[in-house]
């Protein structure tokens, strides 16, 4: 068996389709984000501006977060020392979970090494907790939710994205006596649209289903204390399990769920993805707790973030670029061709010092390839003007249409 030949074919297929993933090495300098240094191999380092980061609010460089992390390192050292069950639970983990539970107005929270693991571990363990459970999943749910549901190996149904009539049909088709879980998101990160939270909660009440909500792209940024879209809409008490991240608006890393004390206890007791994983370093836990505490009272930062996203969409539209309309902070510009999407990204970086990663299949469906911009409060007017000049020039260079807005 020629294993190398198989690897060559697999990699060649990605290159041929124009969707081979290239990792861009950058060095973020504390205090200067979104500026960074790009160090292309064999070339001189260049100054660039990051326009695709998930550190939505710049909390990864906030003094409150950095001081908390430094103090934790001085106090507890680097690593946690083990899994949560075997010496890896510290006061820093306990304080972080208390902050998360308070943020979402839940009895308890459970921290994982990433939101991906939190989704996969929690969703996959549900059949152990609720025998004969049926999971109904939105068709655009994140890969981590899809993986968790697959690994659950229970009956599952996919409802058309945000289609409440289809969700109702599926719920009606399931034996009323069986346990049911509706899994969906508040902000869908690639299109930037919102899930219909209130209506889903109404259907869950009607059919006796649990609600599982991924708020990864909303925590810190929506709601009066940054508790997400469920908090903004006054629905926290109607969501049974909330999944969130510390790696986006909160600026560090890690993921979590927030739920009832019994739900959290059951997940931590049964989910292998939690039980057998080394816990977050104390410094990360301390930084996450400090970030959550700060953002609970920094509405001005949230307002600036929303204003920046709205302004960028309007200015892209004024150039005739096909911005995919939504009401969130996500700014996707439709390209519709993987090769040209990669070309745009490459030239933005090499010729203009603008870093935005191409989004191609399988992250998005074929034919909907896009550039996904994530403006933050630390992107100023000069950076935005430079970005617009770059996009205007390269859009014409790549012979892309300035057609009507994408739907």
C-alpha positions in Angstrom: 0.0 0.0 0.0 1.4 3.4 -1.1 0.2 5.6 1.8 2.1 8.6 0.6 0.3 8.5 -2.8 -3.1 8.6 -1.0 -2.0 11.6 1.0 -0.7 13.3 -2.2 -4.1 12.8 -3.9 -6.0 14.1 -1.0 -3.9 17.2 -0.7 -3.9 17.8 -4.5 -7.7 17.7 -4.5 -7.8 20.6 -2.1 -5.2 22.6 -4.1 -7.1 21.9 -7.3 -10.4 23.2 -5.8 -8.6 26.3 -4.5 -9.6 25.5 -0.9 -6.3 24.3 0.6 -5.9 26.0 4.0 -2.8 28.1 4.4 -1.9 29.2 8.0 -0.6 32.8 8.1 2.0 33.2 10.7 1.5 36.5 12.6 2.8 38.0 15.8 0.3 40.1 17.8 2.0 42.8 19.8 0.4 43.6 23.1 -1.2 47.0 23.0 -1.2 47.4 19.2 -4.0 45.0 18.1 -5.4 44.8 15.4 -1.9 45.6 14.1 0.4 42.6 13.9 3.6 41.4 12.2 3.4 39.0 9.4 6.5 36.9 8.7 6.3 35.2 5.3 8.9 32.6 4.8 12.1 33.9 3.2 10.9 37.5 3.3 11.2 40.5 5.5 8.5 40.9 8.2 5.6 43.2 7.3 3.1 45.2 9.3 -0.5 44.1 8.7 -4.0 44.8 10.1 -6.0 41.8 11.2 -9.6 42.0 10.0 -10.7 38.4 10.6 -9.9 37.8 14.2 -12.4 36.5 16.8 -11.1 38.7 19.6 -14.2 40.8 18.8 -13.7 43.4 21.6 -9.9 43.4 21.9 -10.1 41.9 25.4 -7.1 39.7 24.6 -5.0 42.8 25.3 -7.1 44.5 28.0 -5.1 45.4 31.1 -7.7 43.9 33.4 -7.3 40.5 31.7 -3.5 40.6 31.5 -3.1 41.6 35.1 -5.3 38.7 36.3 -3.4 36.2 34.2 0.0 37.5 35.5 -1.2 37.3 39.1 -2.4 33.8 38.5 0.9 32.7 37.1 2.8 34.2 40.0 0.4 32.5 42.4 -0.2 29.0 40.8 2.4 28.6 38.1 1.8 27.5 34.5 -0.3 24.3 34.1 -3.2 23.0 36.1 -1.6 19.8 37.0 -4.2 17.3 35.8 -7.8 16.7 34.9 -10.5 18.3 36.9 -11.0 15.2 38.9 -7.3 14.6 39.6 -5.8 17.7 41.0 -6.8 20.0 38.1 -9.5 22.0 39.9 -8.3 25.2 41.4 -9.9 28.3 43.0 -9.4 29.9 39.6 -11.7 27.3 37.9 -14.3 27.6 40.6 -14.3 31.4 40.3 -14.6 31.2 36.5 -17.6 28.9 36.7 -19.3 31.1 39.2 -18.9 34.1 36.9 -20.3 32.1 34.0 -23.3 30.9 35.9 -24.0 34.4 37.1 -23.6 35.8 33.6 -26.3 33.4 32.2 -28.4 33.4 35.4 -28.0 29.6 35.8 -27.4 27.5 38.8 -24.1 26.2 37.6 -21.5 26.2 34.8 -18.8 23.8 33.6 -15.6 24.8 31.8 -14.0 22.9 29.0 -10.8 23.4 27.0 -12.8 24.8 24.1 -16.4 25.5 23.0 -15.9 22.8 20.4 -15.2 20.2 23.1 -18.0 21.6 25.2 -20.5 21.1 22.4 -19.2 17.7 21.4 -19.0 16.3 24.9 -22.3 17.6 26.1 -24.4 16.7 23.1 -22.8 13.3 22.7 -23.6 12.4 26.3 -27.3 13.3 26.2 -28.5 9.7 25.3 -26.8 8.4 28.5 -28.8 10.9 30.5 -32.0 10.7 28.6 -32.5 7.3 27.1 -34.3 7.2 23.7 -33.7 10.9 23.3 -34.2 12.6 19.9 -32.1 15.6 18.9 -33.4 18.1 16.4 -30.6 20.2 14.9 -30.6 23.4 12.8 -29.1 22.7 9.4 -26.5 25.4 9.8 -25.3 24.4 13.3 -21.5 24.5 13.9 -19.4 21.5 13.1 -18.8 20.8 16.8 -22.6 20.5 17.4 -22.9 18.2 14.3 -20.0 16.1 15.6 -21.5 15.8 19.1 -24.9 14.8 17.7 -23.3 12.2 15.4 -21.4 10.8 18.3 -24.5 10.6 20.4 -25.7 7.8 18.1 -29.3 8.5 18.8 -32.2 9.4 16.6 -31.6 12.8 15.1 -33.4 15.1 12.6 -32.1 18.2 10.8 -34.5 21.1 10.5 -34.1 23.6 7.7 -32.3 26.7 8.9 -34.5 28.9 11.0 -37.6 27.3 9.4 -40.1 27.1 12.3 -42.7 25.3 10.2 -40.3 22.5 9.5 -39.3 22.3 13.1 -42.9 22.0 14.1 -43.4 19.2 11.6 -40.5 17.3 13.0 -41.6 17.7 16.6 -45.1 16.5 15.7 -43.7 13.4 14.1 -41.9 12.3 17.3 -43.7 10.3 20.0 -44.7 12.8 22.7 -43.4 10.5 25.4 -39.9 10.5 24.1 -37.3 13.1 25.4 -36.4 15.7 22.8 -33.6 18.3 22.5 -33.7 21.2 20.1 -30.1 22.3 19.3 -29.6 25.7 17.6 -27.4 28.9 17.6 -28.1 32.5 18.5 -25.7 34.0 15.9 -24.7 31.9 12.9 -21.1 33.0 12.4 -20.7 32.6 8.6 -24.0 34.3 7.5 -24.3 36.5 10.6 -28.0 35.9 11.0 -29.9 35.3 14.3 -31.7 32.2 15.4 -35.4 32.7 16.3 -34.9 32.1 20.0 -38.3 33.1 21.3 -40.2 31.0 18.7 -38.0 28.0 19.3 -38.6 28.3 23.0 -42.4 28.4 22.4 -42.2 25.2 20.3 -40.0 23.5 23.0 -42.6 24.4 25.6 -45.5 23.1 23.4 -43.8 19.8 22.7 -41.9 19.2 25.9 -38.4 19.6 24.5 -35.2 20.8 26.1 -33.4 23.7 24.4 -29.7 23.7 23.7 -28.3 27.0 22.5 -24.9 27.8 21.2 -24.1 31.5 22.1 -20.4 31.3 21.1 -20.6 34.3 18.7 -22.8 36.3 21.1 -21.5 36.1 24.6 -19.9 39.3 25.7 -21.4 41.3 22.9 -25.2 41.1 23.3 -27.4 41.7 26.3 -27.1 44.3 29.1 -24.3 42.3 30.8 -22.9 40.5 27.7 -24.9 37.3 28.5 -25.8 36.8 24.8 -28.9 37.1 22.7 -30.9 35.0 25.2 -30.2 37.7 27.8 -30.9 40.5 25.3 -34.3 39.0 24.5 -35.2 38.1 28.1 -35.1 34.4 27.5 -32.4 33.0 29.8 -34.9 31.2 32.0 -36.3 29.4 28.9 -32.9 28.0 27.7 -32.0 24.7 29.3 -28.3 24.5 28.3 -26.2 27.4 27.0 -22.9 26.8 25.3 -20.4 29.6 25.2 -16.7 30.4 24.6 -13.9 32.3 26.3 -11.9 32.5 23.1 -13.8 35.2 21.2 -15.3 38.3 22.9 -13.7 37.4 26.2 -10.3 37.3 24.6 -8.7 34.1 26.1 -9.5 30.5 25.4 -11.8 27.7 26.6 -15.5 26.8 26.4 -18.3 26.1 28.7 -21.9 25.1 29.3 -24.3 26.8 31.8 -27.4 25.0 33.0 -29.2 23.7 36.1 -27.0 22.3 38.8 -28.2 18.8 38.2 -27.6 19.1 34.4 -24.1 20.3 34.9 -23.4 17.6 37.5 -24.6 14.9 35.1 -22.5 16.1 32.2 -19.4 16.4 34.3 -20.0 12.9 35.7 -20.7 11.2 32.4 -19.0 13.1 29.5 -15.5 11.6 28.6 -14.6 14.8 26.8 -14.7 16.5 30.2 -13.5 13.7 32.5 -10.3 12.7 30.7 -9.0 16.2 29.6 -6.4 18.2 31.4 -8.1 21.4 32.7 -7.4 24.9 31.6 -4.3 26.5 33.1 -5.1 28.7 36.1 -3.9 31.8 34.3 -6.4 31.2 31.5 -9.2 30.6 33.9 -8.3 33.8 35.8 -8.1 35.8 32.6 -11.5 34.5 31.5 -13.1 35.4 34.9 -11.7 38.9 34.8 -12.9 39.5 31.2 -16.4 38.3 32.0 -16.5 40.5 35.1 -15.4 43.5 33.1 -17.7 43.1 30.2 -20.7 42.7 32.5 -20.5 46.5 33.0 -18.8 47.8 29.8 -21.8 48.5 27.6 -19.9 51.3 25.8 -17.5 48.7 24.3 -20.4 46.7 23.1 -22.1 49.8 21.5 -18.8 50.7 19.8 -18.5 47.2 18.4 -22.0 47.3 16.9 -21.5 50.8 15.5 -18.3 49.7 13.8 -19.9 46.7 12.2 -22.9 48.6 10.9 -20.6 51.4 9.4 -18.4 48.9 7.6 -21.5 47.2 6.1 -22.8 50.5 4.8 -19.5 51.5 3.3 -19.1 48.1 1.6 -22.6 48.5 0.2 -21.8 52.0 -1.1 -19.0 50.4 -3.2 -21.5 47.9 -4.6 -19.9 45.0 -2.9 -22.3 42.1 -2.2 -22.5 42.2 1.6 -24.6 39.4 3.0 -27.3 41.3 4.9 -27.7 40.5 8.6 -28.3 42.4 11.8 -25.3 41.1 13.7 -21.7 42.1 14.0 -20.5 39.6 11.3 -19.7 41.3 7.9 -19.5 38.6 5.2 -18.8 39.7 1.6 -19.9 37.1 -1.0 -17.3 36.1 -3.6 -18.9 32.8 -4.8 -15.7 31.3 -6.2 -13.0 29.5 -4.2 -10.1 30.4 -6.4 -11.0 34.1 -6.5 -11.8 34.1 -2.8 -8.3 32.9 -2.1 -6.8 35.3 -4.7 -8.5 38.2 -3.0 -7.3 37.1 0.4 -3.7 36.6 -0.8 -3.5 40.0 -2.5 -5.1 41.9 0.4 -2.4 40.5 2.5 0.6 40.8 0.2 -0.2 44.0 -1.5 -2.2 45.9 1.1 -1.3 44.5 4.5 -4.9 43.5 5.2 -5.4 40.1 6.7 -8.8 38.4 6.1 -9.0 34.7 5.7 -11.0 33.1 2.8 -14.0 31.1 3.9 -14.5 28.1 1.5 -16.2 24.7 1.5 -16.8 22.8 3.8 -17.2 25.7 6.2 -19.8 27.2 3.8 -21.6 25.6 0.9 -19.9 25.5 -2.5 -20.7 28.7 -4.5 -21.1 30.8 -1.4 -17.3 31.3 -0.7 -16.8 34.6 1.0 -14.5 37.0 2.9 -15.7 37.3 6.5 -14.7 40.6 8.2 -14.9 41.1 12.0 -14.5 44.8 12.8 -13.8 45.6 16.4 -13.8 48.8 18.5 -10.0 49.0 18.0 -10.3 49.2 14.2 -10.1 53.0 13.6 -11.2 55.2 10.7 -7.8 55.1 9.0 -7.7 51.3 9.0 -11.2 51.2 7.6 -10.4 53.7 4.8 -7.4 51.6 3.9 -9.5 48.4 3.8 -12.1 50.0 1.6 -9.5 51.3 -0.9 -8.0 47.8 -1.0 -11.3 46.0 -1.6 -12.4 48.5 -4.2 -9.2 48.0 -6.2 -9.0 44.3 -5.9 -12.7 43.6 -6.6 -12.1 45.2 -10.0 -8.8 43.4 -10.5 -10.4 40.0 -9.9 -13.3 40.9 -12.3 -16.0 40.3 -9.7 -19.5 41.7 -10.1 -20.8 44.6 -8.2 -24.3 43.2 -8.3 -27.3 43.5 -6.0 -26.8 42.6 -2.4 -26.6 38.9 -1.6 -29.6 37.6 0.2 
